[in-house]
Amino acid sequence: MNIDMLLVLTLIWFFLTLYFYRRLWQDNVKLRERIQDLESEKQSMAVRYGKMTEQFIPFLKNYPYRGENFRFIGTPVDGVQFEDDKIVFIEFKTGKSELSEAQKRVKNLIHKGKVYFEEVRLDEKQQQNS
């Protein structure tokens, strides 16, 4: 085998190897993108499942209040429980989930006594103008 033939075979081997690794890299990129898509979809499904489940928690046997007195809000807390002697803001959590920043602010405002009742009346003139 002469040197020219060896050089041609080496170049062919080099380009085939390069092509093979390029394909592997492209497939790896596609695989990583698909994994990210699946993780995002999983997170989205978990959020939707959580939102649906929250609607039923007040009617479960081990819910500590009367479920018919719970009013679902959704955000920033899940709802408000109206009892004869108190009103309780409730956020349902499962597993290791933690309060969001907005939920922490609500909790702090409640603990600081920054909760008020206001009656807002619209007179007939205001109602007709709107």
C-alpha positions in Angstrom: 0.0 0.0 0.0 1.5 3.3 -1.0 1.5 6.5 1.1 -1.2 8.2 -1.0 -3.6 5.3 -0.4 -2.8 5.4 3.4 -3.4 9.2 3.5 -6.8 8.8 1.7 -7.9 6.0 4.0 -6.8 8.1 7.0 -8.8 11.1 5.8 -11.8 8.9 5.1 -11.6 7.5 8.6 -11.1 11.0 10.1 -14.2 12.4 8.4 -16.3 9.4 9.2 -15.3 9.7 12.9 -16.0 13.4 12.8 -19.4 12.8 11.2 -20.2 10.1 13.8 -19.3 12.4 16.8 -21.2 15.3 15.3 -24.3 13.1 15.0 -23.8 12.0 18.6 -23.5 15.6 19.7 -26.7 16.6 17.8 -28.6 13.7 19.2 -27.4 14.6 22.7 -28.5 18.2 22.3 -32.0 17.0 21.1 -32.1 14.6 24.0 -31.3 17.3 26.5 -34.0 19.6 25.0 -36.5 16.8 25.2 -35.6 16.1 28.8 -36.1 19.8 29.6 -39.5 19.8 27.8 -40.5 16.8 29.8 -39.4 18.3 33.1 -41.3 21.5 32.3 -44.4 19.5 31.3 -44.1 17.5 34.6 -43.9 20.7 36.6 -46.9 22.1 34.8 -48.9 19.0 35.4 -47.9 19.1 39.1 -49.2 22.7 39.4 -52.4 21.8 37.6 -52.9 18.7 39.8 -52.2 20.8 42.9 -54.7 23.5 41.9 -57.4 20.8 41.3 -56.6 19.0 44.6 -56.8 22.3 46.6 -60.5 22.6 45.6 -61.3 19.3 47.4 -59.1 19.5 50.5 -61.8 21.3 52.6 -64.1 18.3 52.1 -61.7 15.6 53.2 -62.3 13.8 56.4 -59.2 15.1 58.2 -59.7 18.8 57.3 -59.8 20.5 60.7 -62.7 22.8 59.9 -66.2 22.6 58.4 -65.6 22.4 54.6 -68.8 24.2 53.7 -67.4 27.4 55.4 -64.2 27.4 53.2 -64.1 29.9 50.3 -61.5 29.2 47.6 -59.5 32.3 46.5 -56.6 30.7 44.6 -53.9 33.4 45.0 -52.1 34.6 46.9 -53.5 32.1 49.4 -55.7 29.1 48.7 -58.7 30.3 50.6 -60.4 31.7 53.7 -62.1 29.6 56.4 -65.0 31.4 58.1 -65.8 30.0 61.5 -68.1 31.4 64.2 -65.3 32.6 66.3 -62.5 33.3 63.8 -61.5 33.8 60.2 -58.5 31.7 59.0 -56.5 32.3 55.8 -55.4 28.9 54.6 -52.7 27.8 52.2 -52.5 24.1 51.4 -49.0 22.6 51.0 -47.8 19.1 50.3 -44.4 17.5 50.5 -41.5 19.9 50.7 -43.3 22.9 49.0 -42.8 26.2 50.8 -44.6 29.5 50.9 -44.1 31.9 48.0 -42.8 35.4 48.7 -46.4 36.7 48.2 -47.7 34.1 50.7 -45.0 35.1 53.2 -46.0 38.7 52.9 -49.7 37.9 53.5 -48.7 35.8 56.5 -46.6 38.6 57.9 -49.4 41.2 57.4 -51.8 38.9 59.3 -49.4 38.4 62.2 -48.8 42.1 62.4 -52.6 42.7 62.7 -52.7 44.5 59.3 -56.1 42.9 58.4 -59.1 45.1 58.2 -62.8 45.0 57.3 -64.1 47.7 55.0 -67.6 48.3 53.6 -67.5 49.9 50.2 -70.8 51.4 49.1 -71.6 52.7 45.6 -74.3 55.3 45.5 -76.8 55.2 42.6 -75.0 58.1 40.8 -71.7 56.3 40.8 -73.4 53.1 39.5 -75.1 55.0 36.7 -71.9 56.8 35.7 -69.9 53.5 35.3 
